[in-house]
Amino acid sequence: MTSTELQAPRAGAAEEPEARTLGSSDLLIHIGLRKSGTNWLRHNLFGRDDRGFCVPGDMTIPGPVRGRAFKQLFMDSKDRLVPDEEFDAEALRKQLDPLVVPAGKRAVFTAGRLGGHPFSNGFDRGQICNRIKQVFPNARILIVIREQRSMILSSYIEHLECGGGNSLKRYIDGKSDTSSPTLTYHFFKYDRLVRLYQSAFGAENVLMLPMEMIGAAPQDYIDRICKFVNIDSPENMPFQKKANERKTYFPYVALRRIVPLIRSSRINGYSPSLLGRKRGRKFQRKMLNAMSKVVPRWLDERAKKRLQQQIEDLTKDTYVASNRELEKLIGLDLGAFGYRV
């Protein structure tokens, strides 16, 4: 088989008439971002083998959790980040290429971590992009973003949920001793991310969509993704379903200073705590659940609005220039979806 025959078909190409190996198929890689509806796509579109997509791997494993081998792009078997000197692109490609993609399906892999993690300021975005290019040079890339103020709020609550104790201001613009990356405002300037992937894969092979489109124009959102990889849009999508819906805010804020004393986690540097890692995590969950049941809605809403106002005061027009550049790159009116432009 020639190298030309092995090249993945581009958008507009005919459907594969029969099952193919991953190495000769058109692969879609959804790199997140985290907190932008990744789980919704994984469970309702990409992980459903009856909707045009297929996550290659052990077909006895449910679609939403299939594809562990792909995570070798950034982590090892113990969930530790893999440094460049230990990453073997050729070996990973040889391991994944033989995976079977059923006839008429588009191979897909989705992992929000591929787009970089806010806790580490996306320090390895460039590394991961290069690795994807080395292993899957013909891949098509899907990036889903979320309006910055909403994204920061969701990300901060996750920080508290994971055992962090920083104030909102210190979380978004914290101090560093240069030994490890620290989140800054830069992470949420999405035009940098799309330029990175357009440069590596070509603008025609990168699709970026706002998460807010799921609520404002859900069918258009799905249609754009499916058209991008030349498959028919599925019918009867469960647009009413929501993934990881945040219901409370006050309990997380109220326990901010207490949790690091109870629970040891990566976010607080595995600091000495009363209950350690596992027991501390369980106890934290019990406290959060108990408070969530008794906190009145008005108090929780007030806590949320206070956080939102702090984010407004901290960010101001920080992302206006970036969003305007992004509009040019992706051809969408982001202002219509609530982005500050």
Sequence and secondary structure as in RCSB ss.txt:
>XXXX:A:sequence
MTSTELQAPRAGAAEEPEARTLGSSDLLIHIGLRKSGTNWLRHNLFGRDDRGFCVPGDMTIPGPVRGRAFKQLFM
DSKDRLVPDEEFDAEALRKQLDPLVVPAGKRAVFTAGRLGGHPFSNGFDRGQICNRIKQVFPNARILIVIREQRS
MILSSYIEHLECGGGNSLKRYIDGKSDTSSPTLTYHFFKYDRLVRLYQSAFGAENVLMLPMEMIGAAPQDYIDRI
CKFVNIDSPENMPFQKKANERKTYFPYVALRRIVPLIRSSRINGYSPSLLGRKRGRKFQRKMLNAMSKVVPRWLD
ERAKKRLQQQIEDLTKDTYVASNRELEKLIGLDLGAFGYRV
>XXXX:A:secstr
  HHHHS   TT    SS EEGGGS EEEE   TTSSHHHHIIIIIT TTTTEE  S TTS GGG  GGGGGGTB
 TTS B  GGG  HHHHHHHHTT EE TT EEEEE GGGG  GGGTTTTHHHHHHHHHHH TT EEEEEE  HHH
HHHHHHHHHHHTT    HHHHHT    SSS    GGGG HHHHHHHHHHHH GGGEEEEETTHHHHSHHHHHHHH
HHHTT    SS  TT  SS     HHHHHTTTTHHHH   GGGTT   SSTTHHHHHHHHHHHHHHHHHS HHHH
HHHHHHHHHHHHHHHTTTTHHHHHHHHHHHT  GGGGT   
